[in-house]
Amino acid sequence: MELTPLRYFRAIAQHGHMTRAARAMGVTQPALSAMLRKLEGEVGAELLHRTGRGVELTEAGRVFLSHAEDALRGAEAGVRAVRELVGLERGSIRVGGGATATTYLLPPVVSAVRKKHPGLRFYVREAGSTAVAAAVMSGELDLGIVTLPGGGGLRKGEEEMVTIPLVEDELRLIVPTTDSPPRTPRALRRAGRKRSDQASPNSPSVFSVFSVVESGFRWKDLVGVPVVAFEAGTAVRGIVDAAAMRAGVSLSVVMELRSIESIKGMVEAGIGVGFVSRFALEDGEGLVCTDGGLARRLAIVRRRDRVPSAAVAEFEKTLTTETQRH
């Protein structure tokens, strides 16, 4: 049933008079009377008593009015909710990404969006590229940030996904500032000591700070060196292992972790060397691979068959703008 007849009937009940109700609703009395006759035909009962002073609700009219008002309140609430969503007064954003994305890329973007639209709510999931792509495909997440190339889940549903290039990243080697571990190559230990000698006593950083143009490493430098690595099966681990394999080097992985900060902490403690994103380091920190850069591209993915909500579209726009400044 259309809502307009319900609004007209509510006006008749409120005014108790056909002429006054017609005037209030901006229609003619004959049009209002015709609507009432049609409405009574649909419900199968008379809804009004005609009196000398106007109209009164019948028992059926009182019952119908109660339900009509419920329907109108629900519809009006729905309209308000949609307008709030479109106006970004409310809404939710479900986004997933790997450790680099959730730890370093997303926080400033979420902050920027919330400053403009404080009514929005966020759900952030940290997982590998394959898991994130699968969650986007299943509808659990609105957006995902994944590593390209890679992510088996992305390959499987590639034709069903929109892929938006986001930013270029580079994996860099970090080393302890001390002589530990003992088997760290001499060049890397010198780099660490250089950082240690130059650092102020209050400096929180423990990684070598030197020009990545002047300093780097080769895969042969890491033969037999303990490595604190990302979990097997992650995109970052795949990039590192593949590059080392191409150089004929088998890395000595002594620990696998999920968190970038955990890897940095273990390197600081002298457990081994590690690979992390450039976004996890200050300018000039980290060693680049002189045998060839460890580059990767991060991209946004979302389902092709789903139109992003206003909140998701705003977040995607801000994410793209903010991240590409790096």
N, C-alpha and C positions, 0 to 999 in steps of 0.2 A: 504493500500500500504506500502511495506517495505521502510525503510528510506535509505537503501544503494543505490537504484537506484536514489533517490533524491540527495544524495551526489555526485554520479557520474555525474548526469546532471548538477549540480551546477559547478562542476569542468570543464566540457566541455564549459559551458558558460563563465567561468572566463578565461580560456586559449584560447578559440576560435580556438582550434585545437585538433583533436582527439588523435593524437600521444602524444602530450605534456600532455594532460589530463590523458591519460592512464598511462604515466610514473609517473605523480604526485600521482595518486591513487594506484600505485603498481599493476596494472592489465595489461593484454595484450590488444592491440588495437582490435583484433577480439572479445574478451569478452566484451569490452566496446561498440562496435558497436552492438553486439547482445542485450545487455541491452537496448540500445537506441531504437532499433526496437521494443522490447517488450513494452517499456514505451509508445512509440507513438501509439502502438496498443491499450493500455489500455485507453489512453486519447482520441483516435479517431482522431488524427490530427498530421501533421508533425510539429516537434518542431524546426528543423534546416534546414537552406539552406546550401548545400554543394557548396563551392566556390574553386577557384584555390589556394587561400591562407589559406583555412581552413574551418571553419563553422561559420554561423551567425544565431542568433535566428530569427525564424519567429514571426509573431504577436502572434500566439498561444503559441510559446515558451516563449515570454516575459511575457505573462499572467501567464503561468504555473510556470515560474521561481519565480515570486513574491510570489505565494502561497507555492511553495516548500521551499523557504527560511524562510517563516513564520513557516512552520511546523518543519523545522530543528532547528530554534532558540527555539521554544517551547519545542521540545524534549531534546535539549541540556540543557536548563534551568531546565527541570524536572530531568535530570540525576544529575546535580549539586546540586539541592535541596535534592534529596535522599541521595547523598553522604554526604551532610552537616548534615542531620539527623542522618545517621549511624555514622558519626564522631562526633556527639554531638556538632556541631557548631551552631545548631539551633534546635528548637523543643519546645513543650509545655508539661507540666505535670499538670494534674488536680487531686487534692487530697482533701479528706474531712475527718473530724474527730470531736470528741467532744471537749469540752473546754480544757481538759487536753492535748490532742494531739496537738491542734492548738496553745495553749499558751506556752507549755513547751517542747514538744517533737519535733515538726516540725521546729521551728526557727533555731536551730543549724544544722539540717540536710539540710535545704534549703541553709543555708550559706555555708556549706561545698561543696555542689554540685555546687553552683554558682561560687565559687572560682576556681573550676576546669573547669567549662563549663559556662562562663558568657553569652553565647548566648541563654541559655535556659530561658523560661518564665514559671511562676508558677501561677496557680489559686488555691487558698485555700478556702474551704468552711467549716464553723463551723456549725455543726448540730449534733443531737443525732444519736445513732447507727442505729436505724431503718431507719431514713431518709438518712443517708450516704449509707447504704446497698442498699436502693432502687435506689439512684442516680447512684451507680456503676452498678446495674442491667440494668438501662435504658440507660447507655452509657454516662451520663452526667459527670461522674467522671471516671478517669482511675484507681485510687486506693482509698481505704477507710481504716480508722483505727477505729475499732469497739470493743466494750466490749463483751467478751465471758464469760459465756453463756449469751444470750440475743439478742435483736435486732430482732423484728418480721420480718422485711424485709429480714434479713439474713436467718431465718428459712424457709421462703417461697421459697427462691431460692437457698437453701444450695447446692443442687446437681449441680447447674450451676456456683458455685463460687469456686475459689481457696482460701483457708484459710491458712494463714501463721502465726503461733504463733509469737508474737513480744516481749512482756515483761510482767512480773508480776507487778501488782500495788497493793497498799494497801490504803484504805481510813482511814484517821485519824481524830480525833476530835480536833478542835481548840476552845479555850476559851478566853474570854477577860482577860486582865491583871489587870483590876479593879474589884471591887466587883459587878459591874453591869453585867448581870441583877441580881436583888436581889435573885432570886430563883435558881441561879447556885449552885450546891452542894458544900459544904464546901471544900471537897478535891480538886475540880476543881478550886475553888477560891484561895486556897493555892498555887496550881500549877501556877496560873496566877500571884499571888503576888511574887512568887519565881522568875519568869521570870522578873517581873518589878524591883525587888530589885537588880538583878544581871546585868541588862542591862545597858550599858553605855548611857549617855544622848543623844548621837548622833545615837544610834542604831535605824535602821528603822523598826526592827521587833517588833511586838506587841504580839506575841504568845508565849506560854510557851516553854522554852527551857530546857528540862530535859531528862534524859534517859528514853526512851520508855520501857526499860526493868523494871525499877524501878517504873514507874508511868503508870497508865492506868485508864480505866473507865469500869463500868459495866452498862448494860442497865437500871437497876433499879435506877442508879444515875441520869438518865435523865427524870424520871417521873415528869411531870409538868414543866420542864425546857424549856424556849423558844428556838426554833431551827430555824436557818436560813438555808433553804434547797435548793437543786437544784429543778428545775421544775419537777412537777409530769410527769411521763411517760419517763423520762430519765433513762439511764442504772444505773447511780450512785444512783439516788433516789430509784430505784427499789431494789438495793442491800441493802441499808440502811433500807428501810421500811420492807423488808422481814426478815432481821436479828432481828430488833426490835420486829416484830410480833412473831417470833419464841420464843423470850424471854418473850412474854406476855406483851410487853410495847407498848403503843400507843403514838407516839411522838407528842409534842405540836408544830406544825409548824406554825410560825408567819409570815414567809416571804418566797417566792419562787423566785429564781434568776437563770439566765442562766450562768453568768460569775463567774469564780472562784475568780477573784480579787474583784468583787462586794461582794461576800460572805465574804471574808476576811475583807473588809472594814466595813461591817455591824457588824461583830463580834468585830472588834476593837472599834466600836462605842458603844458597849455594848447592842446591840439588842438581841443577843442570842448566842448560841454556833453553830458550823457548822461542816460539814464533807467535807474534800477536799482530793485530791490525795497527796500521799507522794512526788510526783514530784513538788508540789506547795510549799513545805516547805524545810527549811534548815535541815541539818542533826541533828537529835535529837529533832526536833520540832514535836508537835502533840501527842495526846494520842491514844494508841492502845486499842482495846476492849479486855478486859481480859476474856470475855465470849466466845471469838472466833474471830479470825481475820476477818476483812472486806476485803477479797482479791478478786481480779478480774484479768482476763487475757485480755490484749489488743492484737489484731491480725490485720494483713493486709488482706484485701479481694480485689479480682479482678475477672473479668469474666473469666470463664474457656475457653470459645470459642474465646477469643481474644488474639492474640500474643502481648505482651507488646512491644511498640516501644523501640528503643535504649535508649531514654531519660528516659522513665518510668522504664525500667529495671535497669538503673544506679541509679535512685532515690531509687527504692525498695532495692537494694543492700546496699546503703549507709544508708538508714533508719534502716535496720535490724542491720547493724554493729554498728552504733552510739548508737542506743537505748539500745541494749543489754549490753552496758557498764554500764548502771545504775544499 
